Amino acid sequence: MSRKLSLHRTVPIALLAIVASTSLAACAGNSTLASSNGKPVYGGTLTYLQDRSETCLDPEDGGDIPQAMIGQQITDDLVYEGPGGKIEPWLATKWTVSPNGLTYVFTIKKGVKFTDGTPLNAAAVKANLDRVVDPKTGSSTDGGYIAPFYSDSKVLGTYVLEVDLKQADTALLDVLAQGYIGIESPAGLARGETKNCSDPIGTGPFKIQSYTPNQQVVLVRNTHYNTAPPGSAHSGPAYLSKIIWKIVPDGTVRNAALLKKQADVIYYPPAESWKSDQASGIEILTHERPGSPNGITFNVQAAPLNELAVRQAVIYASNEAVNLKSAYFDTYPYVGSPLVTGTPDYDAALQDAYPASVKKADALLDKAGWTGKDAAGYRTKNGKELKITIPYDSDAGQTPAEDLTLYQDIQASEKAAGINIVLQPISTTVLDNLYESHKYQTLAGDYWITNTPDVLRTLFSTQALKFYGTNGDNYSNPKLDNLLNEALSEQDPTARKNLYTQAQQLVSQQALQLNLYPAEERLAYNSDVHGITADYAVGLPDFHDTWISK
């Protein structure tokens, strides 16, 4: 629903700051480390603080960012996405694609074992593909990307797998480079959902030692790891001996732990703390993730947002470039287009499609008949106030303080155009139920991270509305559907880009959501932590190359 993504491994990310002090004294084993020559060393425990978790760690089951981030450490993908979107071999050493795009034949890497000792082969990959398209798995990410196109797969030999599609899918290899389809042990999957949720088994650089729901996951080095992807700085096992992955929802608490040397790395440091953290020697890392931007989704079936003029007026009145500077201390860029800049076939011309203008908002609303004013100064039509409710998750791990400030800034901006924005904090469970019911005007915090412009189909197509539950706008347009279907089948890159450009223009013109800022990987860490990397596909952290100096 609200924070969807996909992932996998690895490339060094640009760093924004400089240096700090030591890691946690409680990190057993760090005393054996040395770094006098600046070279990576083996050993040590890294303590990492995450904002939230899921009840299931299996990245194939459900599909959300905490699962993806764990999956990043414990699984490998069939293929690897490198610079510029280039797809390279990983667990698949080579592949062929039929001229009509309906048949893929993969050759699987030999000599690889899952951490339970099960060998990797074509049958194991088939078991994973069959599982993610099975509705019983509940894979909203894998199922939505693969199920509509997947027909079957056939084991042609111990290490040769044929994958047959019902419809050509030019995004298939991109999807297979994401960690939500990191390959898992078929023996592990056979244990059942409950066991696999607490201990998914992959071929990755780490394996799960223990899991305490909503508290922590302990990962230990896979000493037999031999499948590092092309983007890794080294081959073989990870440098770290252990990762203690703790769940701390409050960003200020995470940041305080980092400053006190009670953590080595934290996720999503509060924007207001960046300058003081840097002054204290903390390093900060950011990486923009492709896909759709974080935003506020408009339900086009709910009044008054069933009126195009109202949706467009809300965007014109919002003044997001200014609001973001206020709420996020100028650490996020404003994204005005349906796709963020790093997404393939992104159309830069749509960035300024709705420049901030209360005058334009007023003109649209006047023309649409919202010409009355009540005592509070809000517009009315036929005696009804122009009121829009924005429900948001009251969990600090889902809605950081900066987001709440941003929503309050939006509320103030909209009032200038006579639009009454009501902010409604509700629990995660209530918000999920609300999403399923479709009985809302808007949804806050909605984004989808993926490395393909096919995210437009995932979010705005009739197919997504009817079958996937990912079209929160409740929008259906045969013209858009046709463009997206043609783009997905089009083998010529230039022609495909033209189709996706038209699709982006249509989504933008229809004002289906108030776009805000890109989803980003944001980490803060101490200066004795080195080699944190992230994948090209969707920019999640990877600790295979990470090491700690003392």
Secondary structure, DSSP 8 states (H G I E B T S, - for coil): --SB------EE--B-S-------TT-TTGGG---TT-------EEEEEES---S---TTSS--HHHHHHHHHH---SEEE-GGG-EEESSEEEEEE-TTS-EEEEEE-SS-B-TTS-B--HHHHHHHHHHHTSGGG--TTHHHHHTTTEEEEEEEETTEEEEEESS--TTHHHHHTSGGG----HHHHTT-HHHHHHS---SSSEEEEEEETTTEEEEEE-TT-----TT-SS-SS-S-SEEEEEE---HHHHHHHHHTTS-SEEES--GGGHHHHHHTT-EEEEEE--EEEEEEEE-TTSTTTTSHHHHHHHHHHH-HHHHHHHHSTT-S----SSS-TTSTT--GGGTTSS---HHHHHHHHHHTT--EE-TTS-EEETTEE-EEEEEEE--TTTS-HHHHHHHHHHHHHHHTTT-EEEEEEE-HHHHHHHHHHT--SEEEEEEEE-SSTTHHHHHH-HHIIIIIS--TT----HHHHHHHHHHHH---HHHHHHHHHHHHHHHHHTT-EEEEE--EEEEEE-TTEE--EE-TTT--EE-SS-EE--
